[in-house]
Amino acid sequence: MVVRSLGFLAFGLMTCSAGVITEGFTFSVASAGGAHSRGTHYHSSTGGVYGDPAGKAEVGSYASEEVRGLAEYNLAGLGMLDSVFVTFSIYSAGGLFAGVNDEPWTGTINVYAYQGNNRESVTDYEALPIAFAGALSTPGLVEGGIVSLLITPIFNSAIGGGLTSLGIRLERAGNVPSYSGAWTFDTFRLTSDDQSTAFTPEPHTYLLAAAGLAGLALARRRRK
């Protein structure tokens, strides 16, 4: 899925050749059963220390738990760019726990940007969004496919605002059902080109993305 309605024009932007700008590190955080407002434990980490596959972004539910997929990018040494996409792969149409949540669910995945901290933290589950980055319709997702979301204005606003880390969070839109089901993503990176191979755009993405950028600008003014 690609958000194309948000242009960003500025002098002094760096031009990056097609390819990877920087790699992200990926993890999953779940809530306690029935209480979905905050994260309490990991379902996946970059080092795989929790016994599950390393570096996976699981999105959906595990019994009564909600699970969200996250990736963070270190912005040190990076400048504003004329084209930035958050790109990731569709690892599995299902979750990480065989026999429990290894079936997909049907609906919408919302993608938010947040101020990262360059480390895995369960509190990233509920970190305040600084912008809406897009939405994915799960019927359009294909296992093994690649998704790219255009986030140039979000990235450049983060750089201009002095952020040292940019987080991206994938979460299920709407209420989380009582049954288990998930989608799993991996290989998160920022790229200078659109590498999408399969996606289904959500019609409300453009308006929400614009609203998200307005919120990011307001947050920057408050920090000043």
N, C-alpha and C positions, 0 to 999 in steps of 0.2 A: 504494500500500500504506500502511496506517495501523496503527500500534501503539497500541492503546487500553487496554491493561491497566494502564498505569502512571499512577496518579493522583498529583497533587501539591497539597497543601493548605498554605497559609502565609498569615499575616497580612501586609498591606502590599504585596500583589502589585498591579502595575499592570494595568489593563484596557485592551486595545488594540482599536480598532475593526477590523472585518474588513478584511483587506488585507495589504499588504507591510509588514513590520517593518524589514527592511534587505535590500539586494541583496548577493549574494556575487560574488566573482570566481572564475573557473573555469579549470582547466587540466588537462593530462594528463601523467603521467610514466611512462616505460617503463624496464624493466630491461635489462641487457645480455643477449644471447642465452644462454639456458640457465641463467643465474644470477639467480634471481628474488627474492633476499633484499633487494636494495636498488635504488633507482632511479638511473639514470645519465644520462638525457636526456629532453627534452620531446617529446611528440607534438602538443601544442597549448598555447598561452599566451593570456593575455588580449589582448595586442597583436598576435598573429598573426605575430610576428617569426620563427617557425620555418618559415614557408611553408605551414602548414596552417591550416584555418579557426580563427579566434580563439575563445577561450573555450568550448572543448568538453571534456567529460569522457568520454573513451573508456575502455571497460572490456572487457578480454578479452585477446587476444593478436595479435601481429604476428610471423609465423613463430615463432621460438623465444623472442621477447621477451614478457614479461607487461606489460600496460599498465593503469594504474589512473587513475580519474577523481577529481578533487579540487575542492573549493570551500571558500573561507574567508570568514569574516564578521567584520568589525570590531565589537567589542562596546563601543567607547567611547561613553559617554553613554546606554547602555541599562541598564535595570533589570529586576528580576524581573517576569515576566508570567504571566498565568493561562492562556495558551494559545499554544503555539509549534509550528509545523510547519516542517520543511525541505521545500521544494517545488521541483520541477524538471521540465523537459519532456523527453520522449523524442524526441530529434532524429532518430535514424536507427537502423533495425534493421541495423546494420553499422558498420564502422569508418571511419577517415578516409582510407584508402589504397585507391584504386580498383584492382581487379584483384588485391589482396593480402589484405586483411582486411575487405572490404566485405560479407561475409556474416555473419548473426547466429549465435550459438551458443546451445545449450539448457542450462540449468542454473540456478544460484542466484547472485545478486549480494548479497554482504554489505555493509552500510553501517555504518561506524564513525565515531565522533567522536574527534577528537584535538586537542591544544592547538596552535592555529595561531600564526603569527608575522606575519600581515598582509602577507605577500609570497609570491611563488611560489618554491618551493625543491624541488629534486629529492629532498631528504631527507624531504619530506613523504610520499613513497611508502612509507617504512618507519616513519614516526613512530608512537610507542607509542600505541595506542588508549586513550582514557580511558573510553569507553563504547561499547556496541553499540547502534546506533540502529534496526536492522531488517534485513529480508531481502526481496529481490524475486525472484520466480520468473519467468524470462524468457518462458515461454509465455504469461504474462498481460500482457506489455507490448505496447502498440500504438503504432506510430510516430505522432507527433503528439499523443499523450496526455500527461497530467500526473500526476505522483506526489507525494503528500504523506505524510510520516512525522511522527507526533507525537513531539516531542522536548522537551516542556515541562520534565520533570525534569532532563534533560541541560543544557538552556540555563540554567535557574535555578541549577543546581549550578555551572556555569561562571561565572555572574555572582557568585554568593556566594563562589566561590573566588578571585575577583579576576583571572580570565583576561581578557586584552585582545583575544583572537582565538579563535574557535571554528572548527575545521576539520572538514569532512565528507569521508570517503573511500569510494568505491565500488570494490570489488574482487571478482574472481571467486572463488567458494568452491571449495575443493578444489584438486587439481593442475591446472596449466595444460597443456593438450594441445599437441602439436607442430604441429598445423594452425592456421591463422589464422582469426580470427573475433572480432567485437566488437559491442558496443552503444554508442551515443553519446548523451549527455545534455547539456542546456544550460539556460540561464536559471534558474540556482540563486538562490533567495531564501528568507528566513525569512518566514513568513506567520502571521497570527493565526487563519486558518481553513483547513479541509481543502479543498483545491482538486482532489483526485484525480478523474480521469475514467476511469482504468482501472488495475487492479492485481490481483495474485493473492497473498493472504497466505501466508506460510510458517508452518506450525504450530509451529515451534520458536522463533519470534521472541520470544514473551512471556517465556519462561524466560531466554533469552540477554540480552534487554534488561534484565531485573531483575539478572542477574549483572553486566552491564556497569556499572550504576549503583552496585552495591556496590563494584566496583573503583574507580570515580571517587571515592567517599567515602573509600576507603582512601588513594588518592593524595593527596587534599586533606589528610588527617590527617598524612601523612608530610611534606608541604611545610611544615606548621606546626611 
